[in-house]
């Protein structure tokens, strides 16, 4: 796993597997958010399989499949609600961690300065500078 912290309570990673659950729980995460559609992965990595393993490890699980073309504010709201409802740190995953970073960034627009959002994701290895205009527009409301 390549877990990258955006904040102390929100981290992203590329695709995880059933066998990763003990390590995720041991790392202190309390919830997992899946941002990867089942159509992108084999059945062994479908959200239901990951969810069952997460629950067995004592982790909450939210399925919020995101595609770049289909990303909308309902998905952003679902992501932020799941993160807020978690009893501790959240690990979100997709193919590379980029979508999970983008959804988080959109959810932070208006909550924190755009520069801080872009810097937080950049420190984790995700250059979302191209989203500055969108983040600024969302912040203005």
C-alpha beads as a LAMMPS data file, in Angstrom:
LAMMPS data file: protein, C-alpha beads

141 atoms
140 bonds

1 atom types
1 bond types

-500.0 500.0 xlo xhi
-500.0 500.0 ylo yhi
-500.0 500.0 zlo zhi

Masses

1 110.0

Atoms # bond

1 1 1 0.000 0.000 0.000
2 1 1 1.039 3.542 -0.678
3 1 1 -0.879 5.527 1.950
4 1 1 -0.507 9.281 1.586
5 1 1 -1.878 11.634 4.224
6 1 1 -3.639 14.744 2.966
7 1 1 -4.496 15.700 6.563
8 1 1 -3.956 13.819 9.816
9 1 1 -7.494 12.436 9.488
10 1 1 -7.771 11.876 5.724
11 1 1 -5.422 9.789 3.610
12 1 1 -5.574 8.353 0.119
13 1 1 -4.103 5.304 -1.531
14 1 1 -4.219 3.362 -4.760
15 1 1 -6.413 0.240 -4.901
16 1 1 -6.421 -1.842 -1.739
17 1 1 -7.092 -5.563 -1.340
18 1 1 -8.908 -7.750 1.166
19 1 1 -5.600 -8.825 2.694
20 1 1 -4.690 -5.180 3.436
21 1 1 -7.408 -4.743 6.078
22 1 1 -5.388 -5.806 9.145
23 1 1 -2.587 -3.371 8.254
24 1 1 -5.086 -0.571 7.602
25 1 1 -6.743 -1.138 10.979
26 1 1 -3.343 -1.382 12.699
27 1 1 -2.366 1.945 11.113
28 1 1 -5.226 3.535 13.060
29 1 1 -7.769 4.065 10.324
30 1 1 -11.406 3.783 11.386
31 1 1 -13.138 4.047 8.018
32 1 1 -12.540 3.320 4.352
33 1 1 -14.100 5.120 1.405
34 1 1 -14.079 3.382 -1.972
35 1 1 -13.910 5.794 -4.903
36 1 1 -13.240 3.106 -7.497
37 1 1 -16.103 1.739 -9.634
38 1 1 -16.402 -2.048 -9.736
39 1 1 -16.155 -1.966 -13.544
40 1 1 -12.452 -1.060 -13.197
41 1 1 -11.403 -4.033 -11.077
42 1 1 -11.745 -7.823 -10.954
43 1 1 -14.445 -9.313 -8.681
44 1 1 -11.866 -9.950 -5.947
45 1 1 -11.511 -6.171 -5.599
46 1 1 -15.170 -5.147 -5.957
47 1 1 -16.510 -2.842 -3.268
48 1 1 -18.583 -5.629 -1.681
49 1 1 -15.489 -7.798 -1.155
50 1 1 -13.488 -4.915 0.290
51 1 1 -16.469 -3.848 2.431
52 1 1 -16.843 -7.330 3.944
53 1 1 -13.146 -7.463 4.800
54 1 1 -13.254 -3.926 6.218
55 1 1 -16.218 -4.723 8.440
56 1 1 -14.496 -7.925 9.628
57 1 1 -11.517 -5.763 10.628
58 1 1 -13.778 -3.352 12.527
59 1 1 -13.659 -0.606 9.905
60 1 1 -16.572 1.413 8.575
61 1 1 -16.947 1.346 4.782
62 1 1 -18.555 3.722 2.299
63 1 1 -18.904 2.964 -1.398
64 1 1 -18.726 6.208 -3.399
65 1 1 -17.585 5.190 -6.910
66 1 1 -16.233 8.170 -8.833
67 1 1 -15.340 8.579 -12.483
68 1 1 -13.709 11.748 -13.774
69 1 1 -16.560 12.217 -16.250
70 1 1 -19.312 11.509 -13.719
71 1 1 -17.956 13.372 -10.694
72 1 1 -20.632 15.589 -9.191
73 1 1 -21.315 17.490 -5.993
74 1 1 -23.520 14.694 -4.607
75 1 1 -20.445 12.468 -4.639
76 1 1 -18.428 15.206 -2.951
77 1 1 -21.107 15.565 -0.265
78 1 1 -21.201 11.804 0.283
79 1 1 -17.421 11.749 0.700
80 1 1 -17.391 14.613 3.187
81 1 1 -20.337 13.160 5.144
82 1 1 -18.602 9.782 5.405
83 1 1 -15.381 11.423 6.557
84 1 1 -17.195 13.531 9.164
85 1 1 -19.150 10.517 10.447
86 1 1 -16.010 8.441 10.934
87 1 1 -14.850 7.833 14.482
88 1 1 -11.252 8.485 13.453
89 1 1 -8.919 8.688 10.454
90 1 1 -10.289 7.829 7.014
91 1 1 -8.545 6.072 4.134
92 1 1 -10.018 6.724 0.685
93 1 1 -8.910 4.748 -2.343
94 1 1 -9.258 4.648 -6.117
95 1 1 -6.855 3.558 -8.873
96 1 1 -4.020 5.914 -7.905
97 1 1 -5.368 8.107 -5.111
98 1 1 -5.956 11.029 -7.470
99 1 1 -9.761 10.805 -7.580
100 1 1 -9.888 10.476 -3.794
101 1 1 -7.721 13.614 -3.559
102 1 1 -9.906 15.483 -6.035
103 1 1 -13.131 14.634 -4.195
104 1 1 -11.580 15.751 -0.896
105 1 1 -10.336 18.986 -2.507
106 1 1 -13.750 19.835 -3.891
107 1 1 -15.254 19.187 -0.464
108 1 1 -12.797 21.604 1.138
109 1 1 -13.541 24.477 -1.261
110 1 1 -14.869 27.336 0.834
111 1 1 -13.809 25.547 4.035
112 1 1 -10.117 26.278 3.672
113 1 1 -8.083 28.550 1.368
114 1 1 -7.482 27.218 -2.129
115 1 1 -3.712 27.477 -1.681
116 1 1 -3.926 25.289 1.435
117 1 1 -5.986 22.677 -0.426
118 1 1 -3.550 22.567 -3.334
119 1 1 -0.539 22.489 -1.009
120 1 1 -1.995 19.644 1.074
121 1 1 -2.548 17.452 -1.955
122 1 1 0.818 18.418 -3.466
123 1 1 2.627 17.343 -0.285
124 1 1 0.942 13.964 -0.724
125 1 1 2.154 13.788 -4.333
126 1 1 -0.981 14.923 -6.172
127 1 1 -0.652 18.078 -8.272
128 1 1 -4.139 19.548 -8.382
129 1 1 -3.027 23.070 -9.283
130 1 1 -5.097 22.843 -12.447
131 1 1 -8.213 22.822 -10.261
132 1 1 -7.518 26.281 -8.798
133 1 1 -10.228 28.006 -10.841
134 1 1 -12.828 25.378 -9.982
135 1 1 -11.923 25.457 -6.285
136 1 1 -12.069 29.275 -6.228
137 1 1 -15.457 29.257 -7.990
138 1 1 -16.854 26.716 -5.514
139 1 1 -15.526 28.748 -2.607
140 1 1 -17.378 31.834 -3.850
141 1 1 -20.468 29.799 -4.014

Bonds

1 1 1 2
2 1 2 3
3 1 3 4
4 1 4 5
5 1 5 6
6 1 6 7
7 1 7 8
8 1 8 9
9 1 9 10
10 1 10 11
11 1 11 12
12 1 12 13
13 1 13 14
14 1 14 15
15 1 15 16
16 1 16 17
17 1 17 18
18 1 18 19
19 1 19 20
20 1 20 21
21 1 21 22
22 1 22 23
23 1 23 24
24 1 24 25
25 1 25 26
26 1 26 27
27 1 27 28
28 1 28 29
29 1 29 30
30 1 30 31
31 1 31 32
32 1 32 33
33 1 33 34
34 1 34 35
35 1 35 36
36 1 36 37
37 1 37 38
38 1 38 39
39 1 39 40
40 1 40 41
41 1 41 42
42 1 42 43
43 1 43 44
44 1 44 45
45 1 45 46
46 1 46 47
47 1 47 48
48 1 48 49
49 1 49 50
50 1 50 51
51 1 51 52
52 1 52 53
53 1 53 54
54 1 54 55
55 1 55 56
56 1 56 57
57 1 57 58
58 1 58 59
59 1 59 60
60 1 60 61
61 1 61 62
62 1 62 63
63 1 63 64
64 1 64 65
65 1 65 66
66 1 66 67
67 1 67 68
68 1 68 69
69 1 69 70
70 1 70 71
71 1 71 72
72 1 72 73
73 1 73 74
74 1 74 75
75 1 75 76
76 1 76 77
77 1 77 78
78 1 78 79
79 1 79 80
80 1 80 81
81 1 81 82
82 1 82 83
83 1 83 84
84 1 84 85
85 1 85 86
86 1 86 87
87 1 87 88
88 1 88 89
89 1 89 90
90 1 90 91
91 1 91 92
92 1 92 93
93 1 93 94
94 1 94 95
95 1 95 96
96 1 96 97
97 1 97 98
98 1 98 99
99 1 99 100
100 1 100 101
101 1 101 102
102 1 102 103
103 1 103 104
104 1 104 105
105 1 105 106
106 1 106 107
107 1 107 108
108 1 108 109
109 1 109 110
110 1 110 111
111 1 111 112
112 1 112 113
113 1 113 114
114 1 114 115
115 1 115 116
116 1 116 117
117 1 117 118
118 1 118 119
119 1 119 120
120 1 120 121
121 1 121 122
122 1 122 123
123 1 123 124
124 1 124 125
125 1 125 126
126 1 126 127
127 1 127 128
128 1 128 129
129 1 129 130
130 1 130 131
131 1 131 132
132 1 132 133
133 1 133 134
134 1 134 135
135 1 135 136
136 1 136 137
137 1 137 138
138 1 138 139
139 1 139 140
140 1 140 141
